[in-house]
Amino acid sequence: HKKYLGANMSPKKHPKVGVVVPTYNRREFLKANLSALLNQNYDEPYCVVLVDDGSTDNSLEYVVEQFSRDIQSIEDQTTESNQYLNPEGKLIVIRQHNKHIAGARNTGFRKLFQLGCTYITHQDSDDLALPHKLRTLAGYLDRHRNINVVHAKAHTITNEGILLDPIESPWERDYNYPWGNFGDGPETLWDRARHRKWKQGDLQTQNYIHNHTIMYRARSIAKL
């Protein structure tokens, strides 16, 4: 069954950038996470796809309550029903039975491919995007047509909003990389890969690329 709210409402077409946010029982982080993404300092059309991976904490209902004016559509795969709310909204919500984080991301990716996005990025539901995130990453890909993937720095903050020094952050410290010398020097991740110096297991301990900072060209993902 499909439920249409309002007349002649259909999803917006071809956003340039699409963001996937998988979530599972993280209701308390969703307001800050989505607010940051929906208010980006970016002039091109973009959309955010929130994939509720079978949450049991009423995440979907909370998002509808908090972001009703921003929601373009709700696709509830558990009840096989769709609702189209605001054709100008940037937020697309999908609810599915639990498929774990990789399955939730893939659901979001499939949606962005359907929408014809040029660039695709993703972040977890407890991450906060700076206002210029999409503009900076997409702008780099716009200027460098031969590059298919770009990434950026990320830092850790506490639930109280305190920015941690990298050495205090288990997430950043475990990457075992000198953040003060980010991307420079003869032994960066990229240099070692270029010179075939990687050994099995290196990416697990020395990969400083945070998954929530990556942006891809959609066409490069389609080739995988």
Secondary structure per residue as TSV (DSSP state, phi and psi in degrees):
chain	resnum	aa	ss	phi	psi
A	1	H	-	360.0	143.6
A	2	K	-	-124.5	134.6
A	3	K	E	-116.7	122.8
A	4	Y	E	-110.6	122.8
A	5	L	-	-102.6	115.2
A	6	G	S	96.4	156.5
A	7	A	T	-93.2	145.5
A	8	N	T	54.3	36.7
A	9	M	-	-101.7	125.7
A	10	S	-	-139.7	155.5
A	11	P	-	-59.7	149.3
A	12	K	-	-65.1	154.2
A	13	K	-	-106.7	143.4
A	14	H	-	49.9	62.1
A	15	P	-	-64.6	144.6
A	16	K	S	-71.6	-41.5
A	17	V	E	-119.2	138.1
A	18	G	E	-125.0	137.4
A	19	V	E	-116.7	129.1
A	20	V	E	-102.7	129.1
A	21	V	E	-125.6	100.9
A	22	P	E	-80.0	144.8
A	23	T	E	-146.1	146.2
A	24	Y	S	-146.4	110.1
A	25	N	S	53.1	47.2
A	26	R	-	-125.9	40.4
A	27	R	H	-51.9	-38.4
A	28	E	H	-67.9	-16.8
A	29	F	H	-99.1	-11.9
A	30	L	H	-68.5	-36.1
A	31	K	H	-62.8	-48.3
A	32	A	H	-67.5	-42.1
A	33	N	H	-60.6	-52.4
A	34	L	H	-72.8	-35.3
A	35	S	H	-59.9	-42.0
A	36	A	H	-65.0	-39.0
A	37	L	H	-75.4	-35.1
A	38	L	H	-79.4	-8.9
A	39	N	T	-121.7	42.8
A	40	Q	-	-73.7	148.0
A	41	N	S	-83.9	70.5
A	42	Y	-	-144.5	124.8
A	43	D	-	-88.1	-17.4
A	44	E	S	-79.2	155.3
A	45	P	-	-65.5	135.6
A	46	Y	E	-147.5	165.2
A	47	C	E	-140.6	159.0
A	48	V	E	-121.1	125.4
A	49	V	E	-108.0	110.1
A	50	L	E	-93.1	122.2
A	51	V	E	-108.9	108.0
A	52	D	E	-83.2	109.0
A	53	D	E	-89.1	56.8
A	54	G	S	75.3	33.4
A	55	S	-	-59.6	149.8
A	56	T	S	-114.2	11.4
A	57	D	S	-108.8	22.5
A	58	N	-	61.9	34.8
A	59	S	H	-58.6	-45.1
A	60	L	H	-61.1	-47.2
A	61	E	H	-62.4	-37.4
A	62	Y	H	-65.1	-43.7
A	63	V	H	-63.9	-41.6
A	64	V	H	-61.8	-40.6
A	65	E	H	-66.0	-41.9
A	66	Q	H	-83.5	-29.3
A	67	F	S	-127.3	32.3
A	68	S	T	-56.8	-35.6
A	69	R	T	-77.0	-17.5
A	70	D	T	-96.6	-11.5
A	71	I	E	-82.8	120.5
A	72	Q	E	-78.7	-45.8
A	73	S	E	-156.2	158.0
A	74	I	E	-125.7	122.2
A	75	E	E	-113.6	107.3
A	76	D	E	-101.1	99.4
A	77	Q	T	-73.4	-17.7
A	78	T	T	-75.8	-24.1
A	79	T	T	-117.2	1.1
A	80	E	T	55.1	46.7
A	81	S	E	-131.0	146.0
A	82	N	E	-123.3	145.2
A	83	Q	E	-130.6	133.0
A	84	Y	E	-109.9	119.6
A	85	L	-	-106.0	-59.2
A	86	N	-	-134.2	110.3
A	87	P	T	-63.4	-17.6
A	88	E	T	-94.3	-2.1
A	89	G	-	-70.6	149.6
A	90	K	-	-94.8	-13.7
A	91	L	E	-100.9	125.7
A	92	I	E	-114.4	127.1
A	93	V	E	-112.7	130.3
A	94	I	E	-123.8	129.2
A	95	R	E	-112.2	133.8
A	96	Q	E	-138.0	165.6
A	97	H	S	-66.9	153.0
A	98	N	-	-60.6	123.8
A	99	K	-	-126.6	9.1
A	100	H	H	69.9	172.7
A	101	I	H	-64.1	-39.3
A	102	A	H	-65.1	-41.4
A	103	G	H	-65.2	-36.5
A	104	A	H	-67.8	-43.0
A	105	R	H	-60.8	-43.8
A	106	N	H	-63.3	-35.9
A	107	T	H	-60.4	-43.9
A	108	G	H	-65.1	-41.5
A	109	F	H	-59.7	-44.4
A	110	R	H	-59.5	-39.0
A	111	K	H	-64.7	-42.4
A	112	L	H	-66.6	-35.1
A	113	F	H	-64.2	-41.0
A	114	Q	H	-60.3	-36.3
A	115	L	H	-79.2	-10.6
A	116	G	T	77.9	30.7
A	117	C	-	-64.5	143.5
A	118	T	S	-81.0	-41.8
A	119	Y	E	-122.4	146.4
A	120	I	E	-130.0	135.9
A	121	T	E	-139.9	170.5
A	122	H	E	-153.2	156.3
A	123	Q	-	-154.8	158.6
A	124	D	-	-76.7	165.0
A	125	S	T	-77.5	-6.4
A	126	D	T	-104.5	13.4
A	127	D	-	-95.2	153.7
A	128	L	-	-119.7	127.4
A	129	A	-	-92.6	134.9
A	130	L	-	-67.9	155.4
A	131	P	T	-58.5	-26.1
A	132	H	T	-100.5	11.6
A	133	K	H	-56.7	-56.2
A	134	L	H	-66.3	-41.0
A	135	R	H	-61.9	-41.6
A	136	T	H	-69.2	-49.3
A	137	L	H	-69.0	-47.0
A	138	A	H	-66.1	-36.7
A	139	G	H	-61.8	-38.9
A	140	Y	H	-63.5	-45.0
A	141	L	H	-66.4	-33.9
A	142	D	H	-60.7	-40.6
A	143	R	H	-83.3	-17.4
A	144	H	-	-126.4	84.8
A	145	R	T	-67.3	-17.7
A	146	N	T	-88.4	-1.6
A	147	I	-	-101.6	134.9
A	148	N	-	-107.3	-18.7
A	149	V	E	-138.0	135.9
A	150	V	E	-133.6	149.0
A	151	H	-	-142.1	170.3
A	152	A	-	-139.1	177.7
A	153	K	-	-71.7	160.6
A	154	A	-	-145.6	147.7
A	155	H	-	-129.4	161.9
A	156	T	-	-101.5	134.8
A	157	I	B	-123.1	154.3
A	158	T	-	-80.9	171.3
A	159	N	T	-61.0	-21.2
A	160	E	T	-89.2	1.6
A	161	G	-	87.2	16.2
A	162	I	-	-88.5	125.6
A	163	L	B	-77.8	124.1
A	164	L	-	-89.7	146.7
A	165	D	-	-67.1	143.1
A	166	P	G	-50.4	-37.0
A	167	I	G	-70.0	-19.5
A	168	E	G	-88.5	-9.9
A	169	S	-	-98.3	117.5
A	170	P	H	-56.4	-37.3
A	171	W	H	-62.5	-48.1
A	172	E	H	-77.4	-38.5
A	173	R	H	-63.8	-37.5
A	174	D	T	-66.7	-19.6
A	175	Y	T	-73.5	-15.3
A	176	N	-	53.9	49.3
A	177	Y	-	-134.7	139.3
A	178	P	-	-73.4	95.2
A	179	W	G	-60.1	-30.8
A	180	G	G	-65.8	-15.9
A	181	N	G	-120.1	38.7
A	182	F	T	-59.1	120.9
A	183	G	T	79.1	1.5
A	184	D	-	-111.7	164.1
A	185	G	S	96.3	167.2
A	186	P	T	-77.5	-12.8
A	187	E	T	-119.6	37.4
A	188	T	-	-71.9	165.9
A	189	L	H	-53.6	-45.7
A	190	W	H	-67.7	-39.8
A	191	D	H	-64.9	-41.7
A	192	R	H	-66.8	-37.4
A	193	A	H	-65.0	-41.6
A	194	R	H	-63.1	-35.4
A	195	H	T	-98.4	15.2
A	196	R	T	56.7	41.6
A	197	K	-	-97.5	1.4
A	198	W	-	-70.4	142.0
A	199	K	-	-116.2	158.4
A	200	Q	T	-57.4	129.5
A	201	G	T	96.8	-13.7
A	202	D	H	-61.0	-39.5
A	203	L	H	-64.7	-25.0
A	204	Q	H	-75.8	-23.8
A	205	T	H	-115.3	-20.2
A	206	Q	H	-125.0	7.8
A	207	N	-	-81.6	108.4
A	208	Y	-	-92.8	8.7
A	209	I	-	-82.9	115.4
A	210	H	-	-80.8	130.6
A	211	N	G	-63.0	-23.8
A	212	H	G	-87.1	6.0
A	213	T	G	-110.9	-0.7
A	214	I	-	-84.0	140.4
A	215	M	E	-128.8	135.9
A	216	Y	E	-117.4	153.7
A	217	R	E	-75.3	131.6
A	218	A	H	-59.6	-36.2
A	219	R	H	-64.6	-29.8
A	220	S	H	-71.9	-36.5
A	221	I	H	-66.7	-38.2
A	222	A	H	-62.4	-24.7
A	223	K	T	-80.5	-14.5
A	224	L	-	-74.1	360.0
